[in-house]
């Protein structure tokens, strides 16, 4: 493999036959296969395309998860700066000049989970998830939206602490999960508060460089929409519990929040097997919950100084794709399985191929202009 610090554009073009034969493990920002610059760290390749590098640019490689090519007063050669690495026998290379990381603390259910355990290896420059190995344990296998944002659709190196747990509800005392061992949003926030909330040396996050995201409510509604009583009032109860936890995060120093609403799960293959009346009933509860979520987020921001809120309308994005699946490369809106042209990975969860669109939407639109 090449070890270069400065390389001219003409030389880059001459190297194209060699580098195009290399199989990239990670491709940043959806760069195309015309690969001409490579940085290598722990067996992963980070690639930059000719068309993405202005002739007067400085390209700085941080590690396999993040690099930048910025236009500026550079000479007429593209400069590629790689960090120094040290290697010990039997260990992976470690970066000694990695970019300063920003932090992402994520909470949710199976639509977000990657299997992170706070007592395991913490996020680092070799694996920004910490544990388990990337892409983690996701609901349908492969990378999910958290993985795509962490490794591809971002503005900086992100260390992602993903507390999300499959089957989670907001509070198990309000809506019981499918098994008592599931960690609710309440449990997940308590994990954060009792581990890294005090900003230990291992996780030196700050109020300005940390993002807190919550995507919850799918199981709360799925496990309760059909019950008797005022469902709107119960949505208020659920959201009051959620924002009591958000307040605890704020009190610990959180200031930047990404909120995600509930997608149209009545359109999942699981629910399509139910009656149209059942689908309509769940649809109505979701609509009420989502409108209340926006109001609660706005009220929270108004009541707490320094808060910045971001919003990903997952309901709108799911609806757009499911209404015109072929536009996005999916054969239809109802099939499920493992094919690259399948939106649903199983009868209740989107596939990794669908999650790529979600990650792109979050990274390039919901978080546009931020450091994350």
Sine and cosine of phi, psi and omega as CSV:
sin_phi,cos_phi,sin_psi,cos_psi,sin_omega,cos_omega
0.00,0.00,0.57,-0.82,-0.03,-1.00
-0.93,0.38,0.53,-0.85,0.13,-0.99
-0.80,-0.59,1.00,-0.05,-0.15,-0.99
-0.83,-0.55,0.56,-0.83,0.11,-0.99
-0.94,-0.35,-0.55,0.84,0.03,-1.00
-0.68,-0.73,0.72,-0.69,-0.04,-1.00
-0.55,-0.84,0.72,-0.70,-0.04,-1.00
-0.98,0.20,0.34,-0.94,0.01,-1.00
-0.89,0.46,-0.62,0.78,0.02,-1.00
-0.89,0.45,-0.61,0.79,0.05,-1.00
-0.92,0.39,-0.62,0.79,0.03,-1.00
-0.85,0.52,-0.69,0.72,-0.01,-1.00
-0.91,0.42,-0.59,0.81,0.02,-1.00
-0.91,0.40,-0.47,0.88,-0.02,-1.00
-0.99,0.11,-0.11,0.99,-0.11,-0.99
-0.80,0.60,-0.71,0.71,0.00,-1.00
-0.86,0.52,-0.56,0.83,-0.02,-1.00
-0.95,0.31,-0.78,0.63,-0.13,-0.99
-0.96,0.28,-0.46,0.89,-0.01,-1.00
-0.93,0.37,-0.28,0.96,0.03,-1.00
-0.99,0.10,-0.15,0.99,-0.01,-1.00
-1.00,0.08,0.68,-0.74,-0.02,-1.00
-1.00,-0.01,0.92,-0.39,-0.03,-1.00
-0.95,0.31,0.66,-0.76,0.07,-1.00
-1.00,0.04,-0.52,0.85,0.01,-1.00
-0.68,-0.73,0.77,-0.63,0.03,-1.00
-0.88,-0.47,0.86,-0.50,-0.06,-1.00
-1.00,0.10,0.73,-0.68,0.13,-0.99
0.87,0.50,0.51,0.86,0.11,-0.99
0.90,0.44,0.52,0.85,-0.04,-1.00
-0.90,0.43,0.55,-0.84,-0.10,-1.00
-0.99,0.17,0.09,-1.00,-0.11,-0.99
-0.94,0.33,-0.10,1.00,0.00,-1.00
-0.98,0.20,0.97,0.26,-0.20,-0.98
-1.00,-0.06,0.76,-0.65,-0.05,-1.00
-0.77,-0.64,-0.27,0.96,0.07,-1.00
-0.85,-0.53,0.67,-0.75,0.01,-1.00
-0.69,-0.72,0.66,-0.75,0.19,-0.98
-0.86,-0.51,0.63,-0.78,-0.05,-1.00
-0.83,-0.56,0.70,-0.72,0.00,-1.00
-0.47,-0.88,0.88,-0.47,0.04,-1.00
0.84,0.55,0.62,0.78,0.10,-0.99
0.99,0.15,0.04,1.00,0.03,-1.00
-0.96,-0.27,0.53,-0.85,0.04,-1.00
-0.95,-0.30,0.67,-0.75,0.10,-1.00
-0.89,-0.45,0.80,-0.60,-0.25,-0.97
-0.86,-0.50,0.54,-0.84,0.05,-1.00
-0.76,-0.65,0.73,-0.68,-0.04,-1.00
-1.00,0.02,0.49,-0.87,0.05,-1.00
-0.81,0.59,-0.70,0.71,-0.07,-1.00
-0.93,0.37,-0.25,0.97,-0.02,-1.00
-0.99,-0.13,-0.04,1.00,-0.05,-1.00
-0.91,-0.42,0.97,-0.25,0.08,-1.00
-0.85,0.53,0.46,-0.89,-0.07,-1.00
-0.89,0.45,-0.44,0.90,0.02,-1.00
-0.91,-0.42,0.95,0.30,-0.07,-1.00
-0.74,-0.67,0.42,-0.91,0.14,-0.99
-0.93,-0.38,0.85,-0.52,-0.02,-1.00
-0.96,-0.27,0.89,-0.45,-0.02,-1.00
-0.94,-0.35,0.88,-0.47,0.03,-1.00
-1.00,-0.05,0.83,-0.55,0.03,-1.00
-1.00,-0.08,-0.84,0.54,0.11,-0.99
-0.23,-0.97,-0.17,-0.99,-0.09,-1.00
-0.92,0.39,-0.20,0.98,-0.07,-1.00
-0.99,-0.14,-0.27,0.96,-0.08,-1.00
-0.33,-0.95,0.71,-0.70,0.19,-0.98
-0.42,-0.91,0.26,-0.97,-0.04,-1.00
-0.67,-0.74,0.55,-0.83,0.21,-0.98
-0.84,-0.54,0.94,-0.33,-0.11,-0.99
-0.92,-0.40,0.73,-0.69,0.07,-1.00
-0.93,0.37,0.52,-0.85,0.01,-1.00
0.02,-1.00,-0.30,-0.95,-0.06,-1.00
-1.00,0.07,0.78,0.63,0.01,-1.00
-1.00,0.09,0.31,-0.95,0.10,-0.99
-0.92,0.39,-0.02,-1.00,-0.07,-1.00
-0.98,0.19,0.24,0.97,0.13,-0.99
-0.90,-0.43,0.52,-0.85,0.08,-1.00
-0.99,0.10,0.80,-0.60,-0.07,-1.00
-0.98,-0.20,0.80,-0.60,0.02,-1.00
-0.93,-0.37,0.91,-0.41,-0.01,-1.00
-0.97,-0.25,0.86,-0.52,0.02,-1.00
-0.94,-0.33,0.60,-0.80,0.00,-1.00
-0.95,0.32,0.48,-0.88,0.10,-0.99
-0.94,0.33,0.56,-0.83,0.04,-1.00
-0.79,-0.61,0.46,-0.89,0.09,-1.00
-0.85,-0.53,0.60,-0.80,-0.05,-1.00
-0.76,-0.65,0.73,-0.69,0.12,-0.99
-0.91,-0.41,0.41,-0.91,-0.06,-1.00
-0.83,0.55,0.80,-0.60,0.06,-1.00
0.99,0.16,0.11,0.99,-0.01,-1.00
-0.83,-0.56,0.34,-0.94,0.03,-1.00
-0.97,0.23,0.43,-0.90,0.08,-1.00
-0.85,0.52,0.60,-0.80,0.05,-1.00
-0.89,-0.45,0.69,-0.72,-0.04,-1.00
-0.98,0.17,0.77,-0.64,0.00,-1.00
-0.97,-0.23,-0.09,1.00,0.01,-1.00
-0.71,-0.70,0.63,0.78,-0.03,-1.00
-0.94,0.34,0.48,-0.88,0.07,-1.00
-0.89,0.46,0.49,-0.87,0.08,-1.00
-0.90,0.43,0.79,-0.62,-0.07,-1.00
-0.99,0.13,0.47,-0.88,0.25,-0.97
-0.97,-0.23,0.24,-0.97,-0.17,-0.99
-0.87,-0.49,0.57,-0.82,0.04,-1.00
-0.72,-0.69,0.87,-0.48,0.06,-1.00
-0.95,-0.32,0.91,-0.41,-0.16,-0.99
-0.91,-0.40,0.64,-0.76,-0.02,-1.00
-0.72,-0.69,0.56,-0.83,0.01,-1.00
0.26,-0.97,-0.49,-0.87,-0.09,-1.00
-0.83,-0.56,-0.47,-0.88,-0.09,-1.00
-0.91,0.41,-0.37,0.93,0.05,-1.00
-0.94,0.35,-0.23,0.97,-0.08,-1.00
-0.85,-0.52,-0.39,0.92,-0.17,-0.99
-0.84,0.54,0.56,-0.83,0.18,-0.98
-0.73,-0.68,0.00,1.00,0.06,-1.00
1.00,0.02,0.33,0.94,-0.01,-1.00
-0.91,0.43,0.67,-0.74,0.08,-1.00
-0.86,-0.51,0.87,-0.50,-0.07,-1.00
-0.86,0.51,-0.42,0.91,-0.01,-1.00
-1.00,0.08,-0.09,1.00,0.01,-1.00
-1.00,0.00,-0.26,-0.97,0.03,-1.00
-0.87,0.49,0.74,-0.67,-0.02,-1.00
-1.00,0.07,0.35,-0.94,0.01,-1.00
-0.79,0.62,0.62,-0.79,-0.07,-1.00
-0.43,-0.90,0.03,-1.00,-0.09,-1.00
-0.94,0.34,-0.34,0.94,0.06,-1.00
-0.99,0.15,-0.66,0.76,0.06,-1.00
-0.66,-0.75,0.97,-0.22,-0.06,-1.00
-0.92,0.39,-0.15,0.99,0.12,-0.99
-1.00,0.05,-0.30,0.95,-0.07,-1.00
0.98,0.21,-0.95,0.32,0.07,-1.00
-0.47,-0.88,0.46,-0.89,-0.21,0.98
-0.95,0.30,-0.18,-0.98,0.05,-1.00
-0.86,0.51,0.60,-0.80,0.04,-1.00
-0.87,0.50,0.67,-0.74,0.16,0.99
-1.00,-0.05,0.21,0.98,0.02,-1.00
1.00,0.08,-0.18,-0.98,-0.02,-1.00
-0.98,-0.20,0.99,-0.11,-0.05,-1.00
-0.98,-0.20,0.20,-0.98,-0.15,-0.99
-0.91,0.42,-0.53,0.85,-0.03,-1.00
-0.81,-0.59,0.24,0.97,-0.02,-1.00
0.99,0.13,0.47,-0.88,0.00,-1.00
0.99,0.14,-0.07,-1.00,-0.06,-1.00
-0.97,0.23,0.68,-0.73,0.12,-0.99
-0.96,-0.27,-0.10,-1.00,-0.12,-0.99
-0.87,0.50,-0.57,0.82,0.03,-1.00
-0.90,0.43,-0.67,0.74,0.03,-1.00
-0.90,0.44,-0.67,0.74,0.00,-1.00
-0.91,0.42,-0.64,0.77,0.04,-1.00
-0.93,0.37,-0.67,0.74,-0.04,-1.00
-0.89,0.45,-0.62,0.79,-0.14,-0.99
-0.96,-0.29,-0.29,0.96,-0.15,-0.99
-0.76,-0.65,-0.86,0.51,-0.14,-0.99
-0.99,-0.10,0.96,0.29,-0.05,-1.00
-0.58,-0.81,0.13,-0.99,0.00,-1.00
-0.93,-0.37,0.04,1.00,-0.02,-1.00
-0.24,-0.97,0.08,-1.00,0.13,-0.99
-0.95,0.32,0.84,-0.54,-0.03,-1.00
-0.93,-0.36,0.73,-0.68,0.20,-0.98
-0.98,-0.19,0.91,-0.40,-0.16,-0.99
-0.96,-0.28,0.89,-0.45,0.08,-1.00
-0.98,-0.20,0.99,-0.15,-0.14,-0.99
-0.98,-0.22,0.99,-0.10,-0.06,-1.00
-0.99,0.16,-0.06,1.00,-0.08,-1.00
-0.83,0.56,0.56,-0.83,-0.09,-1.00
-0.68,-0.74,0.77,-0.64,-0.03,-1.00
-0.85,0.52,0.74,-0.67,0.00,-1.00
1.00,0.03,0.03,1.00,-0.11,-0.99
-0.91,0.42,0.61,-0.79,0.24,-0.97
-0.91,-0.41,0.08,-1.00,-0.02,-1.00
-0.93,0.38,-0.74,0.67,-0.01,-1.00
-0.56,-0.83,0.86,-0.52,-0.05,-1.00
-0.89,0.45,-0.33,0.94,0.05,-1.00
-0.98,0.22,-0.32,0.95,0.02,-1.00
-0.99,-0.10,-0.73,0.68,0.08,-1.00
-0.72,-0.70,0.89,-0.46,-0.02,-1.00
-0.95,0.32,0.72,-0.69,0.10,-0.99
-0.96,0.28,0.05,-1.00,-0.09,-1.00
-0.93,0.36,-0.33,0.94,0.08,-1.00
-0.52,-0.85,0.55,-0.83,-0.08,-1.00
-0.90,0.44,-0.30,0.96,-0.04,-1.00
-0.99,0.17,-0.15,0.99,0.01,-1.00
-0.91,0.42,0.68,-0.73,0.05,-1.00
-1.00,0.02,0.92,-0.40,0.00,-1.00
-0.95,0.31,0.11,-0.99,0.10,-0.99
-0.85,0.53,-0.61,0.79,0.05,-1.00
-0.85,0.52,-0.72,0.70,0.02,-1.00
-0.91,0.42,-0.66,0.75,-0.03,-1.00
-0.90,0.45,-0.71,0.71,0.03,-1.00
-0.90,0.44,-0.63,0.78,0.05,-1.00
-0.91,0.43,-0.57,0.82,0.10,-1.00
-0.86,0.51,-0.73,0.69,0.03,-1.00
-0.88,0.48,-0.73,0.68,-0.08,-1.00
-0.90,0.44,-0.49,0.87,-0.06,-1.00
-0.99,-0.14,0.06,1.00,-0.01,-1.00
-0.86,-0.52,-0.92,0.38,-0.13,-0.99
-0.88,-0.47,0.12,0.99,-0.01,-1.00
-0.88,0.48,-0.49,0.87,-0.03,-1.00
-1.00,0.08,0.23,0.97,0.10,-1.00
0.84,0.54,0.85,0.52,0.01,-1.00
-0.92,0.39,0.20,-0.98,-0.01,-1.00
-0.86,0.51,-0.48,0.88,0.00,-1.00
-0.95,0.30,-0.36,0.93,-0.06,-1.00
-0.61,-0.79,0.96,0.29,-0.12,-0.99
-0.99,0.12,0.85,0.52,0.01,-1.00
-0.96,0.28,0.34,-0.94,0.06,-1.00
-0.76,-0.65,0.19,-0.98,0.02,-1.00
-0.89,0.45,-0.46,0.89,-0.06,-1.00
-1.00,0.00,-0.40,0.92,-0.07,-1.00
-0.95,-0.31,0.16,0.99,-0.04,-1.00
-0.90,-0.43,0.72,-0.69,0.07,-1.00
-0.94,-0.34,0.67,-0.74,0.04,-1.00
-0.87,-0.49,0.86,-0.51,-0.02,-1.00
-0.88,-0.47,0.56,-0.83,0.04,-1.00
-0.69,-0.72,0.88,-0.48,0.15,-0.99
-0.84,-0.54,0.98,-0.19,-0.11,-0.99
-0.57,-0.82,0.33,-0.94,0.05,-1.00
0.86,-0.51,-0.32,0.95,-0.03,-1.00
-0.87,0.49,-0.75,0.66,-0.02,-1.00
-0.97,0.22,-0.51,0.86,0.06,-1.00
-0.86,0.52,-0.70,0.71,0.00,-1.00
-0.98,0.22,-0.68,0.73,-0.02,-1.00
-0.86,0.51,-0.50,0.87,-0.04,-1.00
-0.99,-0.15,0.13,0.99,-0.08,-1.00
-0.54,-0.84,-0.20,0.98,-0.15,-0.99
-0.85,0.52,-0.47,0.88,-0.11,-0.99
-1.00,0.04,-0.06,1.00,-0.04,-1.00
-0.96,0.28,0.33,-0.95,0.02,-1.00
-0.97,0.25,0.18,-0.98,0.01,-1.00
0.99,-0.16,0.08,-1.00,-0.03,-1.00
-0.97,0.24,0.96,-0.27,-0.06,-1.00
-0.94,0.33,-0.50,0.87,0.07,-1.00
-0.91,0.42,-0.68,0.73,0.04,-1.00
-0.90,0.44,-0.58,0.81,0.01,-1.00
-0.94,0.33,-0.57,0.82,0.10,-1.00
-0.88,0.47,-0.62,0.78,0.08,-1.00
-0.87,0.49,-0.67,0.74,0.01,-1.00
-0.88,0.47,-0.70,0.72,0.02,-1.00
-0.88,0.47,-0.72,0.69,-0.05,-1.00
-0.95,0.32,-0.52,0.86,0.11,-0.99
-0.88,0.47,-0.65,0.76,0.04,-1.00
-0.92,0.39,-0.67,0.75,0.02,-1.00
-0.88,0.47,-0.72,0.69,-0.09,-1.00
-0.98,0.20,-0.27,0.96,0.20,-0.98
-0.92,0.40,-0.58,0.81,0.07,-1.00
-0.96,0.29,-0.63,0.78,0.07,-1.00
-0.87,0.50,-0.62,0.78,0.04,-1.00
-0.89,0.46,-0.62,0.78,0.05,-1.00
-0.90,0.44,-0.62,0.78,0.06,-1.00
-0.90,0.43,-0.67,0.74,0.05,-1.00
-0.87,0.50,-0.70,0.71,-0.02,-1.00
-0.89,0.45,-0.42,0.91,0.04,-1.00
-1.00,0.09,-0.11,0.99,0.04,-1.00
0.86,-0.52,-0.09,1.00,0.01,-1.00
-0.92,0.39,0.69,-0.73,0.02,-1.00
-0.75,-0.67,-0.35,0.94,-0.07,-1.00
-0.92,-0.40,0.88,-0.47,-0.12,-0.99
-0.81,-0.59,0.74,-0.67,0.14,-0.99
-0.95,-0.32,0.90,-0.45,0.03,-1.00
-0.97,-0.25,0.60,-0.80,-0.02,-1.00
-0.78,-0.62,0.73,-0.68,-0.01,-1.00
-1.00,0.05,-0.01,-1.00,-0.06,-1.00
-1.00,0.05,0.78,-0.62,0.01,-1.00
-0.96,0.27,0.14,-0.99,-0.02,-1.00
-0.97,0.22,0.96,0.29,-0.07,-1.00
-0.93,0.36,-0.20,0.98,0.10,-0.99
-0.93,0.37,-0.20,0.98,0.04,-1.00
-0.99,-0.13,0.09,1.00,0.07,-1.00
-0.94,0.34,0.46,-0.89,0.04,-1.00
-0.82,0.58,-0.55,0.84,0.03,-1.00
-0.87,0.49,-0.74,0.67,-0.04,-1.00
-0.97,0.22,-0.41,0.91,0.03,-1.00
-0.93,0.37,-0.27,0.96,0.09,-1.00
-0.98,0.18,-0.21,0.98,0.01,-1.00
-1.00,0.03,0.08,-1.00,-0.03,-1.00
-0.94,0.33,0.36,-0.93,0.05,-1.00
-0.89,0.45,-0.50,0.87,0.05,-1.00
-0.91,0.41,-0.65,0.76,0.03,-1.00
-0.91,0.42,-0.68,0.73,0.02,-1.00
-0.88,0.48,-0.68,0.73,0.01,-1.00
-0.91,0.41,-0.61,0.79,0.02,-1.00
-0.90,0.44,-0.70,0.71,0.02,-1.00
-0.93,0.38,-0.61,0.79,0.01,-1.00
-0.85,0.52,-0.67,0.75,-0.03,-1.00
-0.92,0.40,-0.65,0.76,0.01,-1.00
-0.91,0.41,-0.65,0.76,0.03,-1.00
-0.88,0.48,-0.70,0.71,-0.01,-1.00
-0.87,0.50,-0.68,0.73,0.01,-1.00
-0.91,0.41,-0.67,0.74,0.02,-1.00
-0.88,0.47,-0.71,0.70,-0.06,-1.00
-0.91,0.42,-0.64,0.77,0.02,-1.00
-0.92,0.40,-0.60,0.80,0.04,-1.00
-0.93,0.36,-0.56,0.83,0.03,-1.00
-0.87,0.50,-0.71,0.71,0.01,-1.00
-0.87,0.49,-0.70,0.72,0.00,-1.00
-0.90,0.44,-0.66,0.75,0.00,-1.00
-0.91,0.40,-0.66,0.75,0.01,-1.00
-0.90,0.45,-0.67,0.74,0.02,-1.00
-0.91,0.42,-0.66,0.75,0.01,-1.00
-0.91,0.41,-0.63,0.78,0.02,-1.00
-0.89,0.45,-0.70,0.71,0.00,-1.00
-0.90,0.44,-0.61,0.79,-0.01,-1.00
-0.93,0.36,-0.48,0.88,-0.08,-1.00
-1.00,-0.01,-0.18,0.98,-0.08,-1.00
-0.78,-0.63,0.86,-0.50,-0.07,-1.00
-0.93,0.38,0.57,-0.82,0.09,-1.00
0.99,0.14,0.04,1.00,-0.05,-1.00
-0.99,0.16,0.70,-0.72,0.17,-0.98
-0.87,-0.49,0.79,-0.62,0.00,-1.00
-0.91,-0.42,0.62,-0.78,0.07,-1.00
-0.82,-0.57,0.44,-0.90,-0.11,-0.99
-0.66,-0.75,0.76,-0.64,0.16,-0.99
-0.93,-0.37,0.89,-0.46,0.00,-1.00
-1.00,0.08,0.99,0.15,-0.02,-1.00
-0.90,0.44,-0.53,0.85,0.00,-1.00
-0.88,0.48,-0.70,0.72,0.00,-1.00
-0.92,0.39,-0.65,0.76,-0.03,-1.00
-0.93,0.36,-0.69,0.72,0.08,-1.00
-0.84,0.55,-0.72,0.69,-0.05,-1.00
-0.88,0.48,-0.69,0.72,0.01,-1.00
-0.87,0.49,-0.72,0.69,-0.02,-1.00
-0.93,0.36,-0.71,0.70,-0.04,-1.00
-0.93,0.38,-0.45,0.90,0.04,-1.00
-0.97,0.25,-0.38,0.92,-0.02,-1.00
-0.56,-0.83,0.90,0.44,-0.13,-0.99
-0.87,0.49,-0.59,0.81,-0.04,-1.00
-0.89,0.45,-0.49,0.87,0.03,-1.00
-0.86,0.50,-0.49,0.87,-0.06,-1.00
-0.96,-0.28,0.20,0.98,0.07,-1.00
1.00,0.02,0.16,0.99,0.02,-1.00
-0.98,-0.20,0.61,-0.79,-0.12,-0.99
-0.96,0.28,-0.49,0.87,0.05,-1.00
-0.28,-0.96,-0.06,-1.00,-0.08,-1.00
-0.98,-0.21,0.08,1.00,-0.15,-0.99
-0.82,-0.58,-0.39,0.92,-0.03,-1.00
-0.93,0.36,0.44,-0.90,0.13,-0.99
-0.64,-0.77,0.48,-0.88,-0.06,-1.00
0.38,-0.92,-0.46,-0.89,-0.15,-0.99
-0.94,-0.35,0.03,1.00,-0.04,-1.00
-0.95,0.31,0.44,-0.90,0.00,-1.00
-0.94,0.35,-0.22,0.97,0.03,-1.00
-0.97,-0.25,0.39,0.92,-0.03,-1.00
-0.92,-0.40,0.82,-0.57,0.00,-1.00
-0.96,0.28,-0.70,0.72,-0.06,-1.00
-1.00,-0.07,0.84,-0.55,0.04,-1.00
-0.96,0.27,-0.54,0.84,0.18,-0.98
-0.59,-0.81,-0.23,-0.97,-0.15,-0.99
-0.98,0.20,0.06,1.00,0.00,-1.00
-0.63,-0.77,-0.17,0.99,-0.09,-1.00
-0.80,-0.59,0.66,-0.75,0.06,-1.00
-0.92,0.39,0.44,-0.90,0.02,-1.00
-0.97,0.23,0.21,-0.98,0.08,-1.00
-0.87,0.49,-0.52,0.85,0.00,-1.00
-0.93,0.37,-0.57,0.82,0.10,-0.99
-0.95,0.32,-0.64,0.77,-0.02,-1.00
-0.88,0.48,-0.45,0.89,0.04,-1.00
-0.88,0.47,-0.64,0.77,0.06,-1.00
-0.91,0.42,-0.61,0.80,0.01,-1.00
-0.91,0.42,-0.73,0.69,0.00,-1.00
-0.87,0.49,-0.64,0.77,0.02,-1.00
-0.90,0.44,-0.67,0.74,0.01,-1.00
-0.89,0.45,-0.69,0.72,0.00,-1.00
-0.91,0.40,-0.77,0.64,-0.09,-1.00
-0.93,0.36,-0.63,0.78,-0.12,-0.99
-1.00,-0.10,-0.30,0.95,-0.02,-1.00
-0.86,-0.51,-0.87,0.49,-0.04,-1.00
-0.86,0.51,-0.62,0.78,-0.04,-1.00
-0.95,-0.30,0.30,0.95,0.00,-1.00
-0.84,0.54,0.72,-0.70,0.05,-1.00
0.99,0.13,0.04,1.00,0.03,-1.00
-0.99,-0.13,0.05,-1.00,0.04,-1.00
-0.99,0.15,-0.18,0.98,-0.04,-1.00
-1.00,-0.06,0.00,0.00,0.00,0.00
